[in-house]
Amino acid sequence: MAPLKLGKLPDRKTTKITFTASADLNALLIDYAKAYEVEYGQQESVADLIPHMLEAFIKADRGFKRKNSNSGITHKTALKND
C-alpha cells in the first residue's frame, strides 16, 4: 500500500472543532481514518485527523503561500514547511 500523504500525527493537546460536512465527505473522512489506522497501527478519530489534514493542505498550497508572503498575514510561522 502506498504511504498516506498525511504522516503520523505528533503528540498533541486535543481541540474540539465542529463543522458541517456533506455525507460524501463524511464517508471519505471515515475511510481515511481507517486507512490511517492500517498504515500506522493507531486508531485516530476523524475529528483528530481533520486539523492536521487541513494544515497539510494549506502548507502544500503554493498559491496561498505566494499570496500570503505578500499580504502581511501575521501567522506565517504556522505555515512554514517542517
PDB file of N, CA, C and O in Angstrom:
ATOM      1  N   MET A   1       0.849  -1.179   0.000  1.00  0.00           N
ATOM      2  CA  MET A   1       0.000   0.000   0.000  1.00  0.00           C
ATOM      3  C   MET A   1       0.893   1.241   0.000  1.00  0.00           C
ATOM      4  O   MET A   1       1.873   1.302   0.742  1.00  0.00           O
ATOM      5  N   ALA A   2       0.561   2.206  -0.814  1.00  0.00           N
ATOM      6  CA  ALA A   2       1.322   3.460  -0.880  1.00  0.00           C
ATOM      7  C   ALA A   2       1.143   4.228   0.421  1.00  0.00           C
ATOM      8  O   ALA A   2       0.065   4.203   1.015  1.00  0.00           O
ATOM      9  N   PRO A   3       2.204   4.917   0.871  1.00  0.00           N
ATOM     10  CA  PRO A   3       2.065   5.680   2.105  1.00  0.00           C
ATOM     11  C   PRO A   3       1.047   6.808   1.951  1.00  0.00           C
ATOM     12  O   PRO A   3       0.864   7.351   0.861  1.00  0.00           O
ATOM     13  N   LEU A   4       0.400   7.142   3.037  1.00  0.00           N
ATOM     14  CA  LEU A   4      -0.576   8.219   3.021  1.00  0.00           C
ATOM     15  C   LEU A   4       0.133   9.561   2.933  1.00  0.00           C
ATOM     16  O   LEU A   4       1.262   9.700   3.403  1.00  0.00           O
ATOM     17  N   LYS A   5      -0.517  10.541   2.338  1.00  0.00           N
ATOM     18  CA  LYS A   5       0.046  11.885   2.250  1.00  0.00           C
ATOM     19  C   LYS A   5       0.210  12.486   3.641  1.00  0.00           C
ATOM     20  O   LYS A   5       1.177  13.203   3.898  1.00  0.00           O
ATOM     21  N   LEU A   6      -0.731  12.199   4.540  1.00  0.00           N
ATOM     22  CA  LEU A   6      -0.669  12.686   5.903  1.00  0.00           C
ATOM     23  C   LEU A   6       0.215  11.754   6.709  1.00  0.00           C
ATOM     24  O   LEU A   6      -0.064  10.559   6.801  1.00  0.00           O
ATOM     25  N   GLY A   7       1.276  12.286   7.293  1.00  0.00           N
ATOM     26  CA  GLY A   7       2.162  11.491   8.132  1.00  0.00           C
ATOM     27  C   GLY A   7       1.510  11.177   9.462  1.00  0.00           C
ATOM     28  O   GLY A   7       0.404  11.635   9.750  1.00  0.00           O
ATOM     29  N   LYS A   8       2.212  10.385  10.277  1.00  0.00           N
ATOM     30  CA  LYS A   8       1.689  10.036  11.586  1.00  0.00           C
ATOM     31  C   LYS A   8       1.567  11.304  12.423  1.00  0.00           C
ATOM     32  O   LYS A   8       2.463  12.148  12.417  1.00  0.00           O
ATOM     33  N   LEU A   9       0.458  11.432  13.139  1.00  0.00           N
ATOM     34  CA  LEU A   9       0.198  12.624  13.933  1.00  0.00           C
ATOM     35  C   LEU A   9       1.185  12.734  15.085  1.00  0.00           C
ATOM     36  O   LEU A   9       1.552  11.726  15.689  1.00  0.00           O
ATOM     37  N   PRO A  10       1.618  13.954  15.393  1.00  0.00           N
ATOM     38  CA  PRO A  10       2.512  14.151  16.533  1.00  0.00           C
ATOM     39  C   PRO A  10       1.716  14.087  17.831  1.00  0.00           C
ATOM     40  O   PRO A  10       0.487  14.150  17.816  1.00  0.00           O
ATOM     41  N   ASP A  11       2.420  13.962  18.950  1.00  0.00           N
ATOM     42  CA  ASP A  11       1.746  14.092  20.232  1.00  0.00           C
ATOM     43  C   ASP A  11       1.166  15.493  20.291  1.00  0.00           C
ATOM     44  O   ASP A  11       1.805  16.448  19.849  1.00  0.00           O
ATOM     45  N   ARG A  12      -0.044  15.627  20.835  1.00  0.00           N
ATOM     46  CA  ARG A  12      -0.696  16.919  20.812  1.00  0.00           C
ATOM     47  C   ARG A  12      -1.748  17.031  21.890  1.00  0.00           C
ATOM     48  O   ARG A  12      -2.207  16.033  22.446  1.00  0.00           O
ATOM     49  N   LYS A  13      -2.121  18.257  22.175  1.00  0.00           N
ATOM     50  CA  LYS A  13      -3.265  18.517  23.028  1.00  0.00           C
ATOM     51  C   LYS A  13      -4.491  18.453  22.134  1.00  0.00           C
ATOM     52  O   LYS A  13      -4.423  18.838  20.967  1.00  0.00           O
ATOM     53  N   THR A  14      -5.589  17.984  22.650  1.00  0.00           N
ATOM     54  CA  THR A  14      -6.796  17.881  21.836  1.00  0.00           C
ATOM     55  C   THR A  14      -7.545  19.205  21.807  1.00  0.00           C
ATOM     56  O   THR A  14      -7.528  19.974  22.768  1.00  0.00           O
ATOM     57  N   THR A  15      -8.193  19.447  20.694  1.00  0.00           N
ATOM     58  CA  THR A  15      -9.008  20.631  20.499  1.00  0.00           C
ATOM     59  C   THR A  15     -10.293  20.197  19.832  1.00  0.00           C
ATOM     60  O   THR A  15     -10.265  19.456  18.849  1.00  0.00           O
ATOM     61  N   LYS A  16     -11.397  20.639  20.343  1.00  0.00           N
ATOM     62  CA  LYS A  16     -12.678  20.285  19.743  1.00  0.00           C
ATOM     63  C   LYS A  16     -13.024  21.283  18.655  1.00  0.00           C
ATOM     64  O   LYS A  16     -12.906  22.494  18.845  1.00  0.00           O
ATOM     65  N   ILE A  17     -13.453  20.761  17.506  1.00  0.00           N
ATOM     66  CA  ILE A  17     -13.867  21.604  16.388  1.00  0.00           C
ATOM     67  C   ILE A  17     -15.158  21.023  15.815  1.00  0.00           C
ATOM     68  O   ILE A  17     -15.329  19.806  15.736  1.00  0.00           O
ATOM     69  N   THR A  18     -16.042  21.899  15.426  1.00  0.00           N
ATOM     70  CA  THR A  18     -17.315  21.457  14.874  1.00  0.00           C
ATOM     71  C   THR A  18     -17.534  22.142  13.533  1.00  0.00           C
ATOM     72  O   THR A  18     -17.352  23.354  13.411  1.00  0.00           O
ATOM     73  N   PHE A  19     -17.923  21.368  12.531  1.00  0.00           N
ATOM     74  CA  PHE A  19     -18.285  21.923  11.235  1.00  0.00           C
ATOM     75  C   PHE A  19     -19.259  20.968  10.571  1.00  0.00           C
ATOM     76  O   PHE A  19     -19.414  19.825  11.002  1.00  0.00           O
ATOM     77  N   THR A  20     -19.907  21.434   9.531  1.00  0.00           N
ATOM     78  CA  THR A  20     -20.873  20.628   8.799  1.00  0.00           C
ATOM     79  C   THR A  20     -20.213  20.078   7.550  1.00  0.00           C
ATOM     80  O   THR A  20     -19.590  20.823   6.793  1.00  0.00           O
ATOM     81  N   ALA A  21     -20.346  18.782   7.331  1.00  0.00           N
ATOM     82  CA  ALA A  21     -19.769  18.122   6.155  1.00  0.00           C
ATOM     83  C   ALA A  21     -20.877  17.386   5.402  1.00  0.00           C
ATOM     84  O   ALA A  21     -21.861  16.938   5.992  1.00  0.00           O
ATOM     85  N   SER A  22     -20.696  17.274   4.104  1.00  0.00           N
ATOM     86  CA  SER A  22     -21.646  16.500   3.304  1.00  0.00           C
ATOM     87  C   SER A  22     -21.523  15.025   3.688  1.00  0.00           C
ATOM     88  O   SER A  22     -20.524  14.610   4.275  1.00  0.00           O
ATOM     89  N   ALA A  23     -22.525  14.256   3.359  1.00  0.00           N
ATOM     90  CA  ALA A  23     -22.485  12.816   3.641  1.00  0.00           C
ATOM     91  C   ALA A  23     -21.322  12.155   2.899  1.00  0.00           C
ATOM     92  O   ALA A  23     -20.671  11.258   3.435  1.00  0.00           O
ATOM     93  N   ASP A  24     -21.063  12.597   1.668  1.00  0.00           N
ATOM     94  CA  ASP A  24     -19.953  12.034   0.898  1.00  0.00           C
ATOM     95  C   ASP A  24     -18.612  12.345   1.544  1.00  0.00           C
ATOM     96  O   ASP A  24     -17.749  11.471   1.629  1.00  0.00           O
ATOM     97  N   LEU A  25     -18.426  13.581   2.002  1.00  0.00           N
ATOM     98  CA  LEU A  25     -17.176  13.937   2.667  1.00  0.00           C
ATOM     99  C   LEU A  25     -17.019  13.156   3.963  1.00  0.00           C
ATOM    100  O   LEU A  25     -15.925  12.684   4.271  1.00  0.00           O
ATOM    101  N   ASN A  26     -18.084  13.016   4.716  1.00  0.00           N
ATOM    102  CA  ASN A  26     -18.034  12.245   5.958  1.00  0.00           C
ATOM    103  C   ASN A  26     -17.588  10.808   5.691  1.00  0.00           C
ATOM    104  O   ASN A  26     -16.765  10.263   6.427  1.00  0.00           O
ATOM    105  N   ALA A  27     -18.130  10.198   4.640  1.00  0.00           N
ATOM    106  CA  ALA A  27     -17.740   8.830   4.295  1.00  0.00           C
ATOM    107  C   ALA A  27     -16.261   8.764   3.927  1.00  0.00           C
ATOM    108  O   ALA A  27     -15.564   7.828   4.317  1.00  0.00           O
ATOM    109  N   LEU A  28     -15.780   9.759   3.175  1.00  0.00           N
ATOM    110  CA  LEU A  28     -14.359   9.799   2.813  1.00  0.00           C
ATOM    111  C   LEU A  28     -13.475   9.970   4.045  1.00  0.00           C
ATOM    112  O   LEU A  28     -12.427   9.332   4.148  1.00  0.00           O
ATOM    113  N   LEU A  29     -13.884  10.816   4.970  1.00  0.00           N
ATOM    114  CA  LEU A  29     -13.111  11.022   6.191  1.00  0.00           C
ATOM    115  C   LEU A  29     -13.046   9.747   7.033  1.00  0.00           C
ATOM    116  O   LEU A  29     -11.998   9.425   7.592  1.00  0.00           O
ATOM    117  N   ILE A  30     -14.143   9.034   7.122  1.00  0.00           N
ATOM    118  CA  ILE A  30     -14.165   7.764   7.845  1.00  0.00           C
ATOM    119  C   ILE A  30     -13.240   6.757   7.168  1.00  0.00           C
ATOM    120  O   ILE A  30     -12.487   6.053   7.840  1.00  0.00           O
ATOM    121  N   ASP A  31     -13.298   6.688   5.835  1.00  0.00           N
ATOM    122  CA  ASP A  31     -12.400   5.795   5.097  1.00  0.00           C
ATOM    123  C   ASP A  31     -10.942   6.171   5.315  1.00  0.00           C
ATOM    124  O   ASP A  31     -10.087   5.296   5.455  1.00  0.00           O
ATOM    125  N   TYR A  32     -10.656   7.466   5.344  1.00  0.00           N
ATOM    126  CA  TYR A  32      -9.281   7.921   5.552  1.00  0.00           C
ATOM    127  C   TYR A  32      -8.805   7.526   6.953  1.00  0.00           C
ATOM    128  O   TYR A  32      -7.671   7.079   7.120  1.00  0.00           O
ATOM    129  N   ALA A  33      -9.660   7.688   7.945  1.00  0.00           N
ATOM    130  CA  ALA A  33      -9.299   7.311   9.309  1.00  0.00           C
ATOM    131  C   ALA A  33      -8.995   5.810   9.391  1.00  0.00           C
ATOM    132  O   ALA A  33      -8.089   5.399  10.116  1.00  0.00           O
ATOM    133  N   LYS A  34      -9.741   5.003   8.657  1.00  0.00           N
ATOM    134  CA  LYS A  34      -9.473   3.557   8.621  1.00  0.00           C
ATOM    135  C   LYS A  34      -8.135   3.275   7.942  1.00  0.00           C
ATOM    136  O   LYS A  34      -7.369   2.429   8.403  1.00  0.00           O
ATOM    137  N   ALA A  35      -7.855   3.983   6.848  1.00  0.00           N
ATOM    138  CA  ALA A  35      -6.571   3.805   6.158  1.00  0.00           C
ATOM    139  C   ALA A  35      -5.421   4.248   7.052  1.00  0.00           C
ATOM    140  O   ALA A  35      -4.356   3.630   7.043  1.00  0.00           O
ATOM    141  N   TYR A  36      -5.622   5.303   7.815  1.00  0.00           N
ATOM    142  CA  TYR A  36      -4.613   5.787   8.755  1.00  0.00           C
ATOM    143  C   TYR A  36      -4.307   4.700   9.791  1.00  0.00           C
ATOM    144  O   TYR A  36      -3.146   4.443  10.110  1.00  0.00           O
ATOM    145  N   GLU A  37      -5.348   4.077  10.302  1.00  0.00           N
ATOM    146  CA  GLU A  37      -5.163   3.015  11.302  1.00  0.00           C
ATOM    147  C   GLU A  37      -4.390   1.838  10.721  1.00  0.00           C
ATOM    148  O   GLU A  37      -3.525   1.273  11.391  1.00  0.00           O
ATOM    149  N   VAL A  38      -4.693   1.466   9.484  1.00  0.00           N
ATOM    150  CA  VAL A  38      -3.970   0.375   8.825  1.00  0.00           C
ATOM    151  C   VAL A  38      -2.503   0.766   8.629  1.00  0.00           C
ATOM    152  O   VAL A  38      -1.607  -0.046   8.862  1.00  0.00           O
ATOM    153  N   GLU A  39      -2.259   1.998   8.205  1.00  0.00           N
ATOM    154  CA  GLU A  39      -0.903   2.470   7.917  1.00  0.00           C
ATOM    155  C   GLU A  39      -0.041   2.560   9.171  1.00  0.00           C
ATOM    156  O   GLU A  39       1.120   2.151   9.160  1.00  0.00           O
ATOM    157  N   TYR A  40      -0.612   3.101  10.262  1.00  0.00           N
ATOM    158  CA  TYR A  40       0.185   3.399  11.444  1.00  0.00           C
ATOM    159  C   TYR A  40      -0.123   2.526  12.656  1.00  0.00           C
ATOM    160  O   TYR A  40       0.555   2.633  13.678  1.00  0.00           O
ATOM    161  N   GLY A  41      -1.138   1.662  12.557  1.00  0.00           N
ATOM    162  CA  GLY A  41      -1.469   0.785  13.672  1.00  0.00           C
ATOM    163  C   GLY A  41      -2.018   1.523  14.879  1.00  0.00           C
ATOM    164  O   GLY A  41      -1.963   1.024  16.003  1.00  0.00           O
ATOM    165  N   GLN A  42      -2.547   2.710  14.641  1.00  0.00           N
ATOM    166  CA  GLN A  42      -3.086   3.524  15.723  1.00  0.00           C
ATOM    167  C   GLN A  42      -4.394   4.136  15.263  1.00  0.00           C
ATOM    168  O   GLN A  42      -4.452   4.786  14.220  1.00  0.00           O
ATOM    169  N   GLN A  43      -5.435   3.929  16.038  1.00  0.00           N
ATOM    170  CA  GLN A  43      -6.740   4.481  15.682  1.00  0.00           C
ATOM    171  C   GLN A  43      -6.808   5.950  16.088  1.00  0.00           C
ATOM    172  O   GLN A  43      -6.482   6.299  17.222  1.00  0.00           O
ATOM    173  N   GLU A  44      -7.227   6.801  15.168  1.00  0.00           N
ATOM    174  CA  GLU A  44      -7.435   8.225  15.416  1.00  0.00           C
ATOM    175  C   GLU A  44      -8.835   8.583  14.950  1.00  0.00           C
ATOM    176  O   GLU A  44      -9.312   8.069  13.938  1.00  0.00           O
ATOM    177  N   SER A  45      -9.483   9.455  15.683  1.00  0.00           N
ATOM    178  CA  SER A  45     -10.815   9.887  15.278  1.00  0.00           C
ATOM    179  C   SER A  45     -10.711  10.846  14.094  1.00  0.00           C
ATOM    180  O   SER A  45      -9.679  11.479  13.873  1.00  0.00           O
ATOM    181  N   VAL A  46     -11.781  10.934  13.357  1.00  0.00           N
ATOM    182  CA  VAL A  46     -11.851  11.880  12.250  1.00  0.00           C
ATOM    183  C   VAL A  46     -11.604  13.291  12.775  1.00  0.00           C
ATOM    184  O   VAL A  46     -10.888  14.071  12.147  1.00  0.00           O
ATOM    185  N   ALA A  47     -12.192  13.623  13.920  1.00  0.00           N
ATOM    186  CA  ALA A  47     -12.018  14.957  14.499  1.00  0.00           C
ATOM    187  C   ALA A  47     -10.561  15.253  14.824  1.00  0.00           C
ATOM    188  O   ALA A  47     -10.139  16.405  14.733  1.00  0.00           O
ATOM    189  N   ASP A  48      -9.781  14.244  15.199  1.00  0.00           N
ATOM    190  CA  ASP A  48      -8.358  14.447  15.472  1.00  0.00           C
ATOM    191  C   ASP A  48      -7.543  14.564  14.190  1.00  0.00           C
ATOM    192  O   ASP A  48      -6.515  15.242  14.173  1.00  0.00           O
ATOM    193  N   LEU A  49      -7.983  13.920  13.126  1.00  0.00           N
ATOM    194  CA  LEU A  49      -7.248  13.965  11.862  1.00  0.00           C
ATOM    195  C   LEU A  49      -7.487  15.269  11.090  1.00  0.00           C
ATOM    196  O   LEU A  49      -6.571  15.784  10.449  1.00  0.00           O
ATOM    197  N   ILE A  50      -8.691  15.792  11.147  1.00  0.00           N
ATOM    198  CA  ILE A  50      -9.064  16.940  10.317  1.00  0.00           C
ATOM    199  C   ILE A  50      -8.120  18.135  10.460  1.00  0.00           C
ATOM    200  O   ILE A  50      -7.678  18.657   9.436  1.00  0.00           O
ATOM    201  N   PRO A  51      -7.784  18.599  11.664  1.00  0.00           N
ATOM    202  CA  PRO A  51      -6.898  19.767  11.743  1.00  0.00           C
ATOM    203  C   PRO A  51      -5.546  19.533  11.076  1.00  0.00           C
ATOM    204  O   PRO A  51      -4.993  20.447  10.463  1.00  0.00           O
ATOM    205  N   HIS A  52      -5.016  18.332  11.187  1.00  0.00           N
ATOM    206  CA  HIS A  52      -3.725  18.020  10.581  1.00  0.00           C
ATOM    207  C   HIS A  52      -3.838  17.909   9.066  1.00  0.00           C
ATOM    208  O   HIS A  52      -2.917  18.279   8.338  1.00  0.00           O
ATOM    209  N   MET A  53      -4.973  17.397   8.595  1.00  0.00           N
ATOM    210  CA  MET A  53      -5.207  17.329   7.154  1.00  0.00           C
ATOM    211  C   MET A  53      -5.319  18.745   6.578  1.00  0.00           C
ATOM    212  O   MET A  53      -4.766  19.035   5.518  1.00  0.00           O
ATOM    213  N   LEU A  54      -6.027  19.608   7.276  1.00  0.00           N
ATOM    214  CA  LEU A  54      -6.171  20.990   6.807  1.00  0.00           C
ATOM    215  C   LEU A  54      -4.831  21.714   6.819  1.00  0.00           C
ATOM    216  O   LEU A  54      -4.517  22.454   5.887  1.00  0.00           O
ATOM    217  N   GLU A  55      -4.046  21.507   7.861  1.00  0.00           N
ATOM    218  CA  GLU A  55      -2.728  22.142   7.932  1.00  0.00           C
ATOM    219  C   GLU A  55      -1.841  21.670   6.785  1.00  0.00           C
ATOM    220  O   GLU A  55      -1.161  22.479   6.154  1.00  0.00           O
ATOM    221  N   ALA A  56      -1.845  20.352   6.508  1.00  0.00           N
ATOM    222  CA  ALA A  56      -1.043  19.809   5.404  1.00  0.00           C
ATOM    223  C   ALA A  56      -1.508  20.395   4.072  1.00  0.00           C
ATOM    224  O   ALA A  56      -0.689  20.722   3.213  1.00  0.00           O
ATOM    225  N   PHE A  57      -2.824  20.525   3.906  1.00  0.00           N
ATOM    226  CA  PHE A  57      -3.368  21.095   2.683  1.00  0.00           C
ATOM    227  C   PHE A  57      -2.902  22.536   2.498  1.00  0.00           C
ATOM    228  O   PHE A  57      -2.455  22.917   1.416  1.00  0.00           O
ATOM    229  N   ILE A  58      -3.008  23.329   3.555  1.00  0.00           N
ATOM    230  CA  ILE A  58      -2.621  24.740   3.466  1.00  0.00           C
ATOM    231  C   ILE A  58      -1.132  24.883   3.205  1.00  0.00           C
ATOM    232  O   ILE A  58      -0.721  25.715   2.397  1.00  0.00           O
ATOM    233  N   LYS A  59      -0.318  24.078   3.883  1.00  0.00           N
ATOM    234  CA  LYS A  59       1.134  24.135   3.679  1.00  0.00           C
ATOM    235  C   LYS A  59       1.519  23.777   2.249  1.00  0.00           C
ATOM    236  O   LYS A  59       2.526  24.270   1.741  1.00  0.00           O
ATOM    237  N   ALA A  60       0.734  22.926   1.594  1.00  0.00           N
ATOM    238  CA  ALA A  60       1.045  22.483   0.240  1.00  0.00           C
ATOM    239  C   ALA A  60       0.465  23.413  -0.836  1.00  0.00           C
ATOM    240  O   ALA A  60       0.749  23.227  -2.020  1.00  0.00           O
ATOM    241  N   ASP A  61      -0.332  24.395  -0.450  1.00  0.00           N
ATOM    242  CA  ASP A  61      -0.993  25.277  -1.404  1.00  0.00           C
ATOM    243  C   ASP A  61      -0.033  26.393  -1.840  1.00  0.00           C
ATOM    244  O   ASP A  61       0.137  27.382  -1.128  1.00  0.00           O
ATOM    245  N   ARG A  62       0.580  26.232  -2.989  1.00  0.00           N
ATOM    246  CA  ARG A  62       1.571  27.192  -3.478  1.00  0.00           C
ATOM    247  C   ARG A  62       0.967  28.567  -3.721  1.00  0.00           C
ATOM    248  O   ARG A  62       1.597  29.584  -3.432  1.00  0.00           O
ATOM    249  N   GLY A  63      -0.236  28.603  -4.243  1.00  0.00           N
ATOM    250  CA  GLY A  63      -0.905  29.873  -4.490  1.00  0.00           C
ATOM    251  C   GLY A  63      -1.135  30.637  -3.200  1.00  0.00           C
ATOM    252  O   GLY A  63      -0.954  31.853  -3.156  1.00  0.00           O
ATOM    253  N   PHE A  64      -1.530  29.937  -2.155  1.00  0.00           N
ATOM    254  CA  PHE A  64      -1.739  30.581  -0.870  1.00  0.00           C
ATOM    255  C   PHE A  64      -0.415  31.088  -0.307  1.00  0.00           C
ATOM    256  O   PHE A  64      -0.351  32.196   0.225  1.00  0.00           O
ATOM    257  N   LYS A  65       0.634  30.289  -0.420  1.00  0.00           N
ATOM    258  CA  LYS A  65       1.947  30.719   0.069  1.00  0.00           C
ATOM    259  C   LYS A  65       2.395  31.995  -0.636  1.00  0.00           C
ATOM    260  O   LYS A  65       2.910  32.919  -0.006  1.00  0.00           O
ATOM    261  N   ARG A  66       2.192  32.033  -1.949  1.00  0.00           N
ATOM    262  CA  ARG A  66       2.589  33.197  -2.728  1.00  0.00           C
ATOM    263  C   ARG A  66       1.821  34.433  -2.261  1.00  0.00           C
ATOM    264  O   ARG A  66       2.417  35.482  -2.020  1.00  0.00           O
ATOM    265  N   LYS A  67       0.510  34.309  -2.134  1.00  0.00           N
ATOM    266  CA  LYS A  67      -0.312  35.440  -1.698  1.00  0.00           C
ATOM    267  C   LYS A  67      -0.013  35.801  -0.251  1.00  0.00           C
ATOM    268  O   LYS A  67       0.012  36.979   0.105  1.00  0.00           O
ATOM    269  N   ASN A  68       0.213  34.791   0.584  1.00  0.00           N
ATOM    270  CA  ASN A  68       0.492  35.007   1.999  1.00  0.00           C
ATOM    271  C   ASN A  68       1.795  35.772   2.184  1.00  0.00           C
ATOM    272  O   ASN A  68       1.891  36.626   3.065  1.00  0.00           O
ATOM    273  N   SER A  69       2.792  35.476   1.368  1.00  0.00           N
ATOM    274  CA  SER A  69       4.084  36.134   1.524  1.00  0.00           C
ATOM    275  C   SER A  69       4.002  37.625   1.178  1.00  0.00           C
ATOM    276  O   SER A  69       4.845  38.406   1.619  1.00  0.00           O
ATOM    277  N   ASN A  70       3.012  38.018   0.406  1.00  0.00           N
ATOM    278  CA  ASN A  70       2.859  39.424   0.014  1.00  0.00           C
ATOM    279  C   ASN A  70       1.746  40.146   0.768  1.00  0.00           C
ATOM    280  O   ASN A  70       1.527  41.338   0.552  1.00  0.00           O
ATOM    281  N   SER A  71       1.040  39.435   1.652  1.00  0.00           N
ATOM    282  CA  SER A  71      -0.152  40.030   2.253  1.00  0.00           C
ATOM    283  C   SER A  71       0.053  40.611   3.644  1.00  0.00           C
ATOM    284  O   SER A  71      -0.779  41.381   4.123  1.00  0.00           O
ATOM    285  N   GLY A  72       1.146  40.251   4.290  1.00  0.00           N
ATOM    286  CA  GLY A  72       1.359  40.735   5.651  1.00  0.00           C
ATOM    287  C   GLY A  72       0.595  39.954   6.699  1.00  0.00           C
ATOM    288  O   GLY A  72       0.472  40.426   7.829  1.00  0.00           O
ATOM    289  N   ILE A  73       0.077  38.777   6.373  1.00  0.00           N
ATOM    290  CA  ILE A  73      -0.618  37.938   7.348  1.00  0.00           C
ATOM    291  C   ILE A  73       0.359  37.587   8.465  1.00  0.00           C
ATOM    292  O   ILE A  73       1.507  37.230   8.199  1.00  0.00           O
ATOM    293  N   THR A  74      -0.086  37.685   9.696  1.00  0.00           N
ATOM    294  CA  THR A  74       0.818  37.552  10.840  1.00  0.00           C
ATOM    295  C   THR A  74       1.072  36.123  11.280  1.00  0.00           C
ATOM    296  O   THR A  74       1.958  35.912  12.109  1.00  0.00           O
ATOM    297  N   HIS A  75       0.363  35.143  10.787  1.00  0.00           N
ATOM    298  CA  HIS A  75       0.514  33.756  11.248  1.00  0.00           C
ATOM    299  C   HIS A  75       1.430  32.963  10.346  1.00  0.00           C
ATOM    300  O   HIS A  75       1.208  31.766  10.166  1.00  0.00           O
ATOM    301  N   LYS A  76       2.424  33.561   9.785  1.00  0.00           N
ATOM    302  CA  LYS A  76       3.315  32.891   8.833  1.00  0.00           C
ATOM    303  C   LYS A  76       4.083  31.754   9.466  1.00  0.00           C
ATOM    304  O   LYS A  76       4.389  30.780   8.779  1.00  0.00           O
ATOM    305  N   THR A  77       4.408  31.830  10.743  1.00  0.00           N
ATOM    306  CA  THR A  77       5.205  30.774  11.367  1.00  0.00           C
ATOM    307  C   THR A  77       4.459  29.450  11.359  1.00  0.00           C
ATOM    308  O   THR A  77       5.089  28.395  11.288  1.00  0.00           O
ATOM    309  N   ALA A  78       3.157  29.479  11.429  1.00  0.00           N
ATOM    310  CA  ALA A  78       2.380  28.247  11.416  1.00  0.00           C
ATOM    311  C   ALA A  78       2.347  27.608  10.045  1.00  0.00           C
ATOM    312  O   ALA A  78       1.983  26.438   9.927  1.00  0.00           O
ATOM    313  N   LEU A  79       2.720  28.344   8.997  1.00  0.00           N
ATOM    314  CA  LEU A  79       2.624  27.831   7.638  1.00  0.00           C
ATOM    315  C   LEU A  79       3.968  27.402   7.062  1.00  0.00           C
ATOM    316  O   LEU A  79       4.022  26.962   5.914  1.00  0.00           O
ATOM    317  N   LYS A  80       5.035  27.514   7.813  1.00  0.00           N
ATOM    318  CA  LYS A  80       6.329  27.095   7.315  1.00  0.00           C
ATOM    319  C   LYS A  80       6.369  25.590   7.171  1.00  0.00           C
ATOM    320  O   LYS A  80       5.816  24.865   7.997  1.00  0.00           O
ATOM    321  N   ASN A  81       7.021  25.121   6.126  1.00  0.00           N
ATOM    322  CA  ASN A  81       7.203  23.681   5.963  1.00  0.00           C
ATOM    323  C   ASN A  81       8.217  23.194   6.958  1.00  0.00           C
ATOM    324  O   ASN A  81       9.226  23.857   7.200  1.00  0.00           O
ATOM    325  N   ASP A  82       7.959  22.030   7.544  1.00  0.00           N
ATOM    326  CA  ASP A  82       8.879  21.462   8.543  1.00  0.00           C
ATOM    327  C   ASP A  82      10.096  20.874   7.903  1.00  0.00           C
ATOM    328  O   ASP A  82      10.970  20.356   8.598  1.00  0.00           O
TER     329      ASP A  82
END
